[in-house]
């Protein structure tokens, strides 16, 4: 009995299957190389729209690096690292953990987030810190939304610039969203949260002896003061003389908070005084030499604090290690996301690869589609603190309805493409998609309801 030889095509298919099974890594490399080659080959370089979008992405990245990394992110990384080291895990479990009293947990999370008045990216290291320290998913998500969304100054300015009805609706919506979205996230993943709560019951903290609560509270309050004062800026040229007068105290207040932190570390926590004293003198010297560039003195203060921590075995070194871990996790994703957001949508007042006419045409009126698209566009755009107000003002002047305006105000400041990338690295793809979907859907429905009564 004779067996027929396989055809050349069948033999080739068999060999190909064997090659794929034996060399999966090499195949992935080949696919990536082919994909990158095709992308480079077909790039529409030379067309005005594409070239301008590339420049907009780089311009937004440049602006973000200059305005947010030193003043916002590095202090936020240090606070997040401090949470991981100096906050008792037992305390986190007690007030924010999966088994904590829900009323107290969500109240603490929303209030803690709202006092920061930070953007959607700056809140991420702090969110990662409390979640990894043991906070329940619901309270952690409530904190994540509340930080950039429940901003007292932004709400006041919204009422002043866009109307009292939008300001009040934004305030009520932001508070409700933080609690409802956190509660829904907890409900969806209640089994997983129950498992975390069960695992925490037998947990014995290895934090060692706790410092007095007043000292720990002052430690974090001074760091938050540095973060808030360093990022304090007048909202617009039309603001009151009193507000501009207070703004002139921005850097003195920042310096005072920094000196208070140094004094606490030296006098109460017994850190080596020489590095901190040298840092204070250097900051004062640079502030006198470069008064028009206070960021130089601020950067020197941050560098001096990190060097002082490195000379402090134990807590100081661990604080640096935790902060560096957050920086490695978050900063590359943020910068890549900012670049992509600028390429797609441009900077405020400018255009990316997506024409602004498309956005203006899509969000006119108060229909469900307009509200949904406004919320969806908001979560992909990047809004620095308070910049959403003039953007929405311009869109309303171009025909945006009040409903879509509210939808954008509720979704935009709380999320952005860069922040979504980082949230995914902390929560995973599924939970991130659920969270983003809840924000978009609730913002769109709230905008639709608002637009029905206030057309």
N, C-alpha and C positions, 0 to 999 in steps of 0.2 A: 504494500500500500504506500503510495507516495503522498507527500504533503506539498501543497502549493506554497511557493515562496511568496512572502508579502510584497505587495506593490511598493514601488519607490515612495509614493505618497504616504502609505501606511507606515512604512519603516521610518520615514522622516518624522511623522507625528509621534511615533513611539519614542524615538530618540529625543524629541523636543520635550516630551513629558518627563523623561528621565532627567534631562538637564535641569528643568525647572525644579523638580523635586530634590535634586542633589545640590543645587546652587541657588537657594532662594534669595540670599543676600546679594549675590552678584546680579540677579535679575532685577531686584529693586534698584540697585545702582544704575543699571542700564535704562530702566524706565525713567528715573529721575534725570539722567543725562539727556535722554531723547526729549523729555518734556522741556527742560531748560533750553536746549538747542532750538526747539520749535518756537518757544516763547521769544527768545532773542532774535530769531530769524524774522518773525512776523510782527515785531514791535513797530507800531506806527510812528517811528521817530521822524521828526520833521513836520508833522502836522501840528498846527497851532494848538488845538485842543489838548493833545497828548503832551506836548512840550510844556504848556502852561500848567497842566495837572502835576507833572513831575516837579516843576518849580514850586508849586503850591505845597506839595508834600514836604519838600525840603525846607520851605519857609516856615511851615507849621512846626516841624521838628526843631528848627533853629530857635524859634520863639519859645517852644516848650522847654528846651534845654536851658535857655537863659532865664526864663521867668519862673520855672517850677521845680527844677531838679534840686537846686541848692536851697531855695527858700521853703519849698513844700516837702519834697520827697525825702531828703536826707533827715530832717527833723522827724518826719513820720516814721522812717525806718528805725531811728533811735527810740522813739516811743514804743513801737511795736516790739523791738528787742527787749526794752525794759519791761513790757507786759509779760513777756515770756520768762523773765528772770526774777523780777521784784514783786510781781503780783502772785499771791498765794493761789495755787491751783484749787485748794479747798474753797477759797473765797469765790472763785469763778464758778465752781460747781454749785456752791450754795445759792448764788444770786442769778447766774445765767445758764447753769448746766441743764441737761435734758430732764432732770428730775426736779428742777427748782419750781417754786410757785410761779405759775404762768403770769399772773397779774403783775407780780413784782419783777419778773424777768423781762417782760416786754416793756414795762415802764422804765426800768433801768437802761435797757438797750436803746430805746428811742430817745430818752433824755441825754444819755451819754453821747449818742451820735449827733444830736441837734446842736449841742453847745460848741462843736468844733467848727462849723461853717466852712467846710473844706470841699474841694471838688471831688468828682467821682473817682479820680485816680489816687488822690492823697489819702482817702479813707481806706484804701485797699490793704496797706500794711497793718493798720490797726485792726481791721476786720480779720485778717489772717492770724494776727496775734491772739485775739480772744477766742477765735474758733479752735485753733490748735491747742489753746490752753484748756479747753474743755467746755466752752460755751455751747449751748444747744443750737441746733440749726435754725430754729425759729427766731430766738433772740438775736443770734448773730446776723441773720438776714435783715431783721428789723434795724439793727445798728447800721448795716451796710447801706440800706436805703435812706435812713434818717440823716446820716452824716452830710451828704450833699444836698438832700431834698428839703429838709426842715431847716432852712437858713433864715433867721429872723430878719436880717438886713435885706435879703433878696425878696422876701415876702413884702416888706414895707415898700421897697422900691417898685415892685410889681404893681402894688396898689397905686402908687404915686404916678408912675409912667404909663401903665396900661389900663388903669381904672380900678376902683375899689372892688368891683365885682370879681375881677380876675384875681386880685390880691387875696381876697377872702377865700375864694374857691381854691386857690393854690395852697393856702395855709391848711384849710380843712382837709383837702385831698391828700397832701403830703403826710399829715399825721395819720390819717386813716390808712393810707397805703402801707406805711411802715408796719403797722400792727396787723393788718389783714394779710398782706403778703407773707409776713413772718409766720402767722398762724396757719396759712394754707400750706406753706413749705413744711412746717412741722407735721401737719395732718397727712400730707402725701407720704412723708418718710417717717411716720410714727413708729413703725416696727424697728427701723434702723435706730431711731432715737431712743426707743425703749431698750434696745440692746446696749447703747452707749450708757444710758442711765443705770442699767443693771451692772455693767462693768465698773461704773464709778462708785457703786455702793461699797465695794470692798477695797477701794483705793486708799492707800496710805501715802500721804504727800511726803515727798523727799525734799521739800523746800528748806528744811532746817528751821531754826528759830526765826520767828517773824519779827520784823521791825515794828515799832509803834505805828498804829494806823495813821496818826496825824502826820508823822514823817513821810510815810509812803504817799499819802494824799498830797502833801505839799510838793513832793518830788515830781509827781505827775502833773500837778497843777502848774508848776513852773515851766515844765517842758511844753505843755499845751499853750501856756501864755506866750512862750517864744514863738511857737508855730503860728498862733493867731496874729500876734502883733507884727511879725515879720512879713506876713502876707496881707496886712491891712492896706487898703488903697481906697481913694475916693471913687465913688461909683460913676460920677459924671461931673462935668464942669458946672452944672446947674445946682449942685448940692449946696446946702446952707453954709454960711460962713462958720457956724459952730462946728459942723462936721469937718470942714477943712482945717479949722483950728485944732481940733482933736487929732487930725491926721498928722500934724507937724510933730506930735509926740510919739509917732510910730517907733522910731529907732531908739529914743531914750527909754521907752517902756520895754522894748525888746532887750536892751542892754541891762535894765534893772532886773528883769526876769532871769537873764543869764547869770548876773551876779548873785541873785538869790539862790539859784541852783548850785553855783560853785560854793557859796557859803554853807549850804546844807550838806553838801558832800564832804566838806572839810571839817566842819564843826560837829556834825551829828554822826556822819558815817565814817569818819576818821580816814578819809582819803588823803594821799600825799598832797600837801598844800603847794609844793614848789611848782609842779606843772600847771596847776590851775591859776596860781598867782601870775606866772609868766604869761599864760594865755590872756588873762585880763589886761596886763600891761601892753601886750602886743595888739589886742583889739583896740584899746584906747589910742595907741600910737597910729595905727592904720586909719582909724576914724578921723584923726586930726590931719593926717597927710592927704587922705582921699575922701573928703567930706561929700563929694558929689557921687561917689561910688561906695555906698555903705555895704553893698554885697561883699566887698573885699574883706572888711572887718568881720562881717557875719561868717564868711567862709573860714577865716582864721579862728574864730571862736569854735566852730564845729570841729575843725582839725585839732585844736587844742584839747577839746573835750574827749575826742577819740584817743589821742595820745595819752591823756591822763588816765583814761580807763585801761589802756594797755599796760600802765605801770601799777595797776591795782589787781594783784592776783585774786582769783576767785570770782566775785561778782562782776568786777569791771571787765575782765577778759571774757567772761561768759556773755555779758551784755553786748560787747563788740561782736562776738561770734554769732549771736542770734540776729543782730541787726544786719550783719553781712549776709547771713542766710536769706533774709527777706529781700535784700538788695539784689542778690543773684537771681532769685526767683522772679521778682517783679519788674525790675528796671528794663531788662532787654525786651520783654513783652510789651511794656508800655511804650517804649520808644518806637518799636516796630509798628504798633497799633496807631500811634500818632502819625507816623509817616504814611500809612495806608489811608487813614481818615482824611488827611490833607490831600492826598492824591484823588480820592473819590469825591469829596465834597468841598475842598478848599478851605481857606480861612474865612472868618466872618467878613462879609462884604466882598469876597472873591469867589472864583469858581474853580472847581476841580474838573474831573473827567465827566461828572454828571452835571448837565446844564441847570442853572438855577431856575430857568423858565419852567423846567419840568416840575420842580418842587412847588413853585408858585402856582402853577396850573393845577397841581394835584391836591393842594390843601385849601383851595378856595371853597367858600360855603361852609356848611355844617353837617354834611352827610357822613354816614358811617365810613365810607371809603376815604374821605378827606381826613377824618379823625384818626383812622388807622394808619394812613400814610404819614401823618404828622408825628404820631407816636413812634412809628418805625424809623423815620428819618432822625428823630431826636435821639434814639438809643445808639445810632451809628455815628452821630456827630460828637465832637469833643467840645464841651463848654467849660471854660474856666469859670471860677466863681463870679457871678453877676453878669457875665457876658451874654447870657441867654436873653436878658431883658431887651437890650437894643436890637438883637437879632430878631426876636419876635415882633418888636415894634416895627422894624422894616418890613417883615413879612405881612403884618397886618395892613401896613400902608400899601402893599402890593396886592391886597385882596384876600388875605387869610381870614377865615372866620374866627369868632371868639372860641368856639368849641375846639377846633384844631389847635388854636393858640394855647389853650389850657392843657390839651393832650401833650403838646411838645414841652410845656413847662413842667409837667409831672414826670415825663419819661426822660427828657434830655439831660438835666443836671444829674440824675441818679445813675445813668448808664452812659457808656461810650464804647466804641469799638476797642480802644486800648484796655478799658476796665474789664470788658467781657473776656478778653484773652487771659487776663490775670485771674479772674474769678474761676475760669475753667481749670486753671492749674491748681486751685485750692479746693474747689468743690467737685470737680469732674465735669464731663460734658453733659451728662443727663441733668444734674441739678442746675447747672448754669442755664441750659435751655429752658427748663421749667421756670426759673426765676425771671429770665428775660421775657418769656412769653406772658407771665403774669403781669409784669410791668406794662408791656405794650397793650395787652387786652384791657386791663383796668384803666389805663390812661385813655385809650380810645373810647371806651364806653362812658367814662366820666366826662370826656370832652363832648361826646354826643348828647348826653343828658344836659350838660351846661348850655350847649349851643341851642338846645330846644327852648330853654327858658330865657336865654339872653342872646338872641340872634344878632 
